[in-house]
């Protein structure tokens, strides 16, 4: 299979691995809610969220391993084994640190913040504590997936991602269908699913885990420092990006009131789901950018960038256009005419923003894959420092439509800057 079709196949597998669990979730969530009740299901969603948040304790080293594995495949194929071993061991300690932090935070949050009955409080605390000690599995899983993606084995990485996502929804549904509504037992099932996926992943990369020549301590330290340096700036981007999405909602609620917040958050939640398409493409492109930059130089990198942008325009462009043209009718049918009247213009503006956000995935992947992760992180920090104060100026005058316009303007400018940085990088490299 040629490289063009291989990239397309990899992107498709990534999309399937992300989309299939969402389909299972649509079926399972109503069943689990009906069995557990809103209060207990709400607690389960908090646990899901906490596991995802404390997964940041991989400190970006999962993506760093993808970049380093791809780079070593080009330059130093014989050093892959020590790199992979060192990288995986380096993910254990942050995972344990994340587990300790979540364990301690659970006592305060469950006992002091949540208003629960004594019986439910005890079970919830047990569930949170058990979930906390799932964090090392999360960080190691991130590294294992990063290795498979660096090897460009997206069939396996997407299979594991899809299986884990499906089990996260399927396991609670199976338990409640057999009459077990214990929150603790559900958490155990989620942990068991992660253990299964980690074992499966380790089996697939077992060739790189066999005993080999002893690696000098200095080389191990060098590998860890390289991963941490890349991972630190990746973590900055991973924190700042989602924070800009979450923070604007709290500011909207504070300045214009919760009564109109839904006109902003519901359309935004919908359009953000579309980002699974560019995410699937960018994930497949990421290791290939690293390889092409070291094999083909500027021309190969530019061609790959253009190809990725074309893929997103051809796949997501028509979807955004159709949704924009029929936004009012769709919102009217899905929710009600009153909601549609207030939210349809907001939806159109957000669709413009999400389109440019999607395009930005490709130059972002190109910069990070070629080691410019500090550049992208600092760009996101600057955007945050400008974006949040502007919300305080725009919201009182133009309301949620103003917030949507500002969000779309930010994503458009972000795409422009990322594209400009790529242009500068490739031409600066060519001059050297």
C-alpha positions as CSV (number, residue, x, y, z in Angstrom):
1,X,0.0,0.0,0.0
2,X,1.4,3.4,-1.0
3,X,1.9,6.1,1.6
4,X,-1.0,8.2,0.4
5,X,-3.5,5.4,0.9
6,X,-1.8,4.3,4.2
7,X,-2.3,7.8,5.7
8,X,-6.0,7.8,4.6
9,X,-6.4,4.3,6.1
10,X,-4.7,5.4,9.3
11,X,-7.0,8.5,9.6
12,X,-10.0,6.3,9.0
13,X,-9.1,3.8,11.7
14,X,-8.5,6.7,14.1
15,X,-12.0,8.1,13.3
16,X,-13.6,4.7,13.8
17,X,-11.8,4.1,17.1
18,X,-13.2,7.4,18.4
19,X,-16.6,7.3,16.9
20,X,-17.6,3.7,17.8
21,X,-17.5,4.3,21.6
22,X,-19.8,7.4,21.1
23,X,-22.3,5.2,19.3
24,X,-22.2,2.7,22.2
25,X,-22.6,5.6,24.6
26,X,-25.7,6.8,23.0
27,X,-27.3,3.4,23.6
28,X,-25.9,2.7,27.0
29,X,-26.2,6.0,28.8
30,X,-30.0,6.1,29.0
31,X,-30.0,2.5,30.4
32,X,-27.4,3.3,33.0
33,X,-29.2,6.6,34.0
34,X,-32.5,4.8,34.4
35,X,-30.9,2.1,36.6
36,X,-28.6,4.3,38.7
37,X,-30.7,7.5,39.0
38,X,-29.5,11.0,38.2
39,X,-27.5,11.4,41.4
40,X,-25.4,8.3,41.2
41,X,-25.0,8.6,37.4
42,X,-23.8,12.2,38.0
43,X,-21.2,10.8,40.4
44,X,-20.1,8.3,37.7
45,X,-19.6,11.1,35.2
46,X,-17.5,12.9,37.8
47,X,-15.3,9.8,38.1
48,X,-15.0,9.6,34.4
49,X,-14.0,13.3,34.3
50,X,-11.5,12.9,37.1
51,X,-9.7,10.0,35.5
52,X,-9.5,12.0,32.3
53,X,-8.2,15.1,34.0
54,X,-5.6,13.3,36.1
55,X,-4.5,11.6,33.0
56,X,-2.6,14.9,32.3
57,X,-0.1,13.5,34.7
58,X,1.5,11.7,31.7
59,X,3.0,15.2,31.3
60,X,2.7,15.0,27.5
61,X,5.1,12.1,27.3
62,X,2.7,9.9,25.4
63,X,2.8,12.3,22.4
64,X,6.5,12.8,23.1
65,X,7.1,9.1,22.7
66,X,5.2,9.2,19.3
67,X,7.5,11.9,18.1
68,X,10.7,10.3,19.4
69,X,9.8,6.8,18.2
70,X,9.1,8.2,14.7
71,X,12.4,10.2,14.8
72,X,14.4,7.2,15.9
73,X,12.9,5.1,13.1
74,X,14.6,7.5,10.7
75,X,17.9,8.1,12.4
76,X,18.7,5.5,15.1
77,X,16.6,2.4,14.6
78,X,18.9,0.4,17.0
79,X,18.1,2.8,19.9
80,X,14.3,2.2,19.8
81,X,14.3,-0.6,22.4
82,X,16.1,1.5,25.2
83,X,14.0,4.6,24.2
84,X,10.7,2.6,24.6
85,X,11.7,0.9,27.8
86,X,13.0,4.2,29.4
87,X,9.8,6.1,28.2
88,X,7.4,3.6,29.7
89,X,9.2,3.4,33.1
90,X,9.3,7.2,33.1
91,X,5.5,7.3,32.9
92,X,5.0,5.1,36.0
93,X,6.2,7.7,38.6
94,X,4.0,10.5,37.3
95,X,1.1,8.1,37.3
96,X,1.7,7.3,40.9
97,X,2.0,11.0,41.7
98,X,-1.3,11.6,40.0
99,X,-2.9,8.7,41.9
100,X,-1.7,10.2,45.3
101,X,-3.0,13.6,44.3
102,X,-6.4,12.3,43.3
103,X,-6.6,10.0,46.4
104,X,-6.0,13.0,48.7
105,X,-8.3,15.3,46.7
106,X,-11.1,12.7,46.9
107,X,-11.4,12.8,50.6
108,X,-11.9,16.6,50.6
109,X,-14.2,16.7,47.6
110,X,-16.4,13.8,48.6
111,X,-16.6,14.5,52.4
112,X,-16.6,18.4,52.3
113,X,-18.0,19.5,48.9
114,X,-20.5,16.9,47.8
115,X,-23.9,16.9,49.7
116,X,-24.5,13.1,50.0
117,X,-26.2,10.7,52.3
118,X,-23.8,8.9,54.7
119,X,-24.2,5.5,52.9
120,X,-23.8,7.0,49.5
121,X,-20.8,9.1,50.7
122,X,-19.0,6.1,51.8
123,X,-19.5,4.2,48.6
124,X,-18.6,7.3,46.6
125,X,-15.4,7.8,48.5
126,X,-14.4,4.2,48.0
127,X,-15.1,4.5,44.3
128,X,-13.1,7.7,43.9
129,X,-10.1,6.2,45.8
130,X,-10.1,3.1,43.6
131,X,-10.4,5.3,40.5
132,X,-7.4,7.3,41.8
133,X,-5.2,4.2,41.7
134,X,-6.2,3.7,38.1
135,X,-4.1,6.8,37.1
136,X,-0.8,4.9,36.6
137,X,-2.7,2.7,34.1
138,X,-3.9,5.8,32.3
139,X,-0.3,7.3,32.0
140,X,1.2,4.0,30.9
141,X,-1.6,3.5,28.4
142,X,-0.8,6.9,27.0
143,X,2.8,5.9,26.5
144,X,1.9,2.5,25.0
145,X,-0.5,4.2,22.5
146,X,2.1,6.8,21.7
147,X,4.6,4.0,20.8
148,X,2.1,2.3,18.5
149,X,1.3,5.7,16.8
150,X,5.1,6.4,16.5
151,X,5.4,3.1,14.7
152,X,2.4,4.2,12.6
153,X,0.5,1.0,13.6
154,X,-2.8,2.8,13.8
155,X,-4.8,-0.4,13.2
156,X,-3.7,-1.6,16.6
157,X,-3.7,1.8,18.4
158,X,-7.2,2.6,17.2
159,X,-8.4,-0.9,18.0
160,X,-7.3,-0.5,21.6
161,X,-8.7,3.0,21.9
162,X,-12.0,1.8,20.5
163,X,-12.2,-1.2,22.8
164,X,-11.4,0.9,25.9
165,X,-14.0,3.5,24.9
166,X,-16.6,0.9,24.3
167,X,-15.9,-0.9,27.5
168,X,-16.1,2.4,29.5
169,X,-19.8,2.5,28.4
170,X,-20.6,-1.2,28.0
171,X,-19.3,-2.4,31.3
172,X,-21.6,-0.2,33.5
173,X,-24.5,-1.1,31.2
174,X,-23.9,-4.9,31.6
175,X,-23.6,-4.5,35.4
176,X,-26.9,-2.6,35.8
177,X,-28.7,-5.0,33.4
178,X,-27.8,-7.9,35.7
179,X,-29.1,-5.9,38.7
180,X,-25.8,-4.6,40.1
181,X,-26.1,-0.8,40.7
182,X,-23.1,-0.4,42.9
183,X,-21.0,2.6,42.0
184,X,-17.9,0.8,43.4
185,X,-18.5,-2.3,41.3
186,X,-18.8,-0.1,38.2
187,X,-15.5,1.6,38.9
188,X,-13.9,-1.9,39.4
189,X,-15.2,-2.8,35.9
190,X,-13.7,0.3,34.4
191,X,-10.3,-0.5,36.1
192,X,-10.5,-4.1,34.8
193,X,-11.1,-2.7,31.3
194,X,-8.0,-0.6,31.5
195,X,-5.9,-3.5,32.8
196,X,-7.1,-5.6,29.9
197,X,-6.2,-3.0,27.3
198,X,-2.7,-2.4,28.9
199,X,-1.9,-6.1,28.8
200,X,-3.1,-6.3,25.2
201,X,-1.0,-3.3,24.3
202,X,2.1,-4.7,26.0
203,X,1.7,-7.9,24.1
204,X,1.6,-6.1,20.8
205,X,4.9,-4.2,21.5
206,X,6.6,-7.2,23.3
207,X,9.3,-7.3,20.7
208,X,10.6,-4.0,22.1
209,X,10.5,-5.1,25.7
210,X,12.8,-8.1,25.4
211,X,16.1,-8.1,27.4
212,X,18.7,-6.2,25.5
213,X,22.2,-4.7,26.1
214,X,22.3,-2.6,29.3
215,X,21.7,1.0,28.5
216,X,24.1,3.5,30.2
217,X,22.5,5.5,33.0
218,X,23.5,8.8,31.3
219,X,21.7,7.7,28.1
220,X,18.5,6.9,30.1
221,X,18.7,10.3,31.7
222,X,19.2,12.0,28.3
223,X,16.1,10.1,26.9
224,X,14.0,11.1,29.9
225,X,15.1,14.8,29.7
226,X,14.2,14.8,26.0
227,X,10.8,13.3,26.7
228,X,10.1,15.6,29.6
229,X,11.1,18.7,27.7
230,X,8.8,17.9,24.8
231,X,6.1,16.7,27.2
232,X,6.2,19.8,29.4
233,X,5.3,22.2,26.6
234,X,2.7,19.7,25.3
235,X,1.1,19.7,28.7
236,X,0.9,23.5,28.6
237,X,-1.0,23.3,25.4
238,X,-3.2,20.5,26.7
239,X,-4.1,22.5,29.7
240,X,-4.5,26.0,28.1
241,X,-6.5,24.8,25.1
242,X,-9.4,23.1,27.0
243,X,-9.3,25.8,29.6
244,X,-10.2,28.4,27.0
245,X,-13.2,26.3,26.0
246,X,-14.4,25.9,29.6
247,X,-13.5,29.3,31.0
248,X,-15.6,31.3,28.5
249,X,-18.7,29.4,29.7
250,X,-18.2,30.5,33.3
251,X,-17.6,34.1,32.1
252,X,-20.7,34.0,29.9
253,X,-22.8,32.8,32.9
254,X,-21.3,35.5,35.2
255,X,-21.7,38.5,32.8
256,X,-24.9,37.7,30.9
257,X,-26.6,35.2,33.2
258,X,-27.2,31.4,33.2
259,X,-30.6,31.9,31.6
260,X,-29.0,32.6,28.2
261,X,-25.9,30.4,28.7
262,X,-27.6,27.4,27.0
263,X,-27.9,29.3,23.8
264,X,-24.1,29.3,23.7
265,X,-23.1,26.0,25.3
266,X,-25.5,23.7,23.4
267,X,-24.4,24.8,19.9
268,X,-20.8,24.8,21.0
269,X,-21.0,21.3,22.4
270,X,-22.5,20.1,19.1
271,X,-19.9,21.7,16.8
272,X,-17.0,20.6,19.0
273,X,-18.0,17.0,18.3
274,X,-17.1,17.6,14.7
275,X,-13.4,17.9,15.8
276,X,-13.1,14.1,16.0
277,X,-12.6,14.2,12.2
278,X,-9.5,16.6,12.1
279,X,-8.2,14.9,15.3
280,X,-8.2,11.5,13.5
281,X,-6.4,13.0,10.5
282,X,-3.9,15.0,12.6
283,X,-3.1,11.9,14.7
284,X,-2.2,9.9,11.6
285,X,-0.2,12.8,10.1
286,X,1.8,13.4,13.3
287,X,4.5,10.7,13.1
288,X,4.6,11.0,9.3
289,X,5.5,14.7,9.7
290,X,8.4,13.7,11.9
291,X,9.6,11.1,9.3
292,X,9.1,13.3,6.2
293,X,10.8,16.3,7.8
294,X,14.0,14.2,8.3
295,X,13.8,12.3,5.0
296,X,12.4,14.7,2.4
297,X,12.9,18.1,4.0
298,X,10.9,21.2,3.2
299,X,9.2,20.0,0.1
300,X,7.9,16.8,1.6
301,X,6.7,18.5,4.7
302,X,4.9,21.2,2.7
303,X,3.2,18.6,0.5
304,X,2.0,16.7,3.5
305,X,0.7,19.8,5.2
306,X,-1.3,20.7,2.1
307,X,-2.6,17.2,1.8
308,X,-3.9,17.3,5.4
309,X,-5.6,20.6,4.9
310,X,-7.3,19.4,1.7
311,X,-8.6,16.3,3.5
312,X,-10.1,18.4,6.3
313,X,-11.7,20.9,3.8
314,X,-13.2,18.1,1.7
315,X,-14.5,16.1,4.7
316,X,-15.5,18.8,7.3
317,X,-16.2,21.7,4.9
318,X,-19.5,20.3,3.4
319,X,-20.7,19.2,6.9
320,X,-20.2,22.7,8.3
321,X,-21.8,24.3,5.3
322,X,-24.9,22.1,5.5
323,X,-25.3,22.5,9.2
324,X,-24.9,26.3,8.8
325,X,-27.5,26.5,6.0
326,X,-30.1,24.5,8.0
327,X,-29.1,25.5,11.5
328,X,-32.4,27.2,12.3
329,X,-34.5,24.3,11.0
330,X,-32.4,21.7,12.8
331,X,-32.5,23.5,16.1
332,X,-36.2,24.0,15.7
333,X,-36.8,20.3,15.2
334,X,-34.4,19.1,17.8
335,X,-35.2,21.4,20.7
336,X,-38.0,24.0,20.0
337,X,-38.7,27.1,17.9
338,X,-37.9,29.5,20.8
339,X,-34.4,28.0,21.3
340,X,-33.8,28.0,17.5
341,X,-34.6,31.7,17.3
342,X,-32.0,32.6,19.9
343,X,-29.3,30.1,19.0
344,X,-29.2,29.7,15.2
345,X,-26.9,32.7,14.5
346,X,-24.6,31.6,17.3
347,X,-24.5,28.1,15.8
348,X,-23.5,29.5,12.4
349,X,-20.7,31.6,13.9
350,X,-19.4,28.7,15.9
351,X,-19.4,26.5,12.8
352,X,-17.1,29.0,11.1
353,X,-14.9,28.9,14.2
354,X,-14.8,25.1,14.4
355,X,-13.9,24.9,10.7
356,X,-10.8,27.0,11.2
357,X,-10.1,25.1,14.4
358,X,-10.2,21.9,12.5
359,X,-7.8,23.3,9.8
360,X,-5.4,24.3,12.6
361,X,-5.0,20.7,13.7
362,X,-2.7,20.0,10.7
363,X,-0.1,22.9,11.1
364,X,-0.2,22.3,14.9
365,X,0.7,18.6,14.3
366,X,3.4,19.7,11.9
367,X,5.0,22.1,14.3
368,X,4.8,19.7,17.3
369,X,6.0,16.7,15.3
370,X,9.1,18.6,14.2
371,X,10.0,19.7,17.8
372,X,8.4,23.2,17.8
373,X,6.2,22.3,20.7
374,X,7.4,25.3,22.8
375,X,6.2,27.6,20.0
376,X,2.7,26.2,20.0
377,X,2.5,26.2,23.8
378,X,3.5,29.9,24.0
379,X,1.1,30.8,21.3
380,X,-1.8,29.2,23.3
381,X,-0.7,31.1,26.4
382,X,-0.7,34.4,24.6
383,X,-4.1,33.6,23.1
384,X,-5.5,32.9,26.6
385,X,-4.1,36.2,28.0
386,X,-5.8,38.1,25.2
387,X,-9.0,36.1,24.8
388,X,-10.3,36.1,28.3
389,X,-10.0,39.9,28.9
390,X,-11.7,40.5,25.5
391,X,-14.7,38.4,26.7
392,X,-15.2,40.9,29.5
393,X,-15.4,43.7,26.9
394,X,-17.5,41.9,24.3
395,X,-20.1,40.1,26.4
396,X,-21.9,43.0,28.0
397,X,-22.3,44.7,24.6
398,X,-23.1,41.8,22.2
399,X,-24.0,38.9,24.5
400,X,-23.6,35.3,23.5
401,X,-23.4,36.1,19.8
402,X,-20.4,38.3,20.7
403,X,-18.8,35.5,22.6
404,X,-19.3,33.2,19.6
405,X,-17.8,35.8,17.3
406,X,-14.8,36.2,19.6
407,X,-14.3,32.4,19.8
408,X,-14.5,32.1,16.0
409,X,-12.0,35.0,15.6
410,X,-9.6,33.3,18.0
411,X,-9.7,30.0,16.2
412,X,-9.2,31.7,12.8
413,X,-6.3,33.7,14.0
414,X,-4.8,30.6,15.7
415,X,-4.9,28.8,12.3
416,X,-3.3,31.8,10.6
417,X,-0.5,32.0,13.1
418,X,0.2,28.2,13.0
419,X,0.3,28.3,9.2
420,X,2.6,31.3,9.3
421,X,4.9,29.6,11.8
422,X,5.1,26.5,9.6
423,X,5.9,28.7,6.6
424,X,8.7,30.5,8.5
425,X,10.1,27.2,9.8
426,X,10.3,25.5,6.5
427,X,11.8,28.5,4.7
428,X,14.3,29.2,7.6
429,X,15.4,25.6,7.3
430,X,15.8,25.9,3.6
431,X,18.0,28.9,4.0
432,X,20.2,27.0,6.4
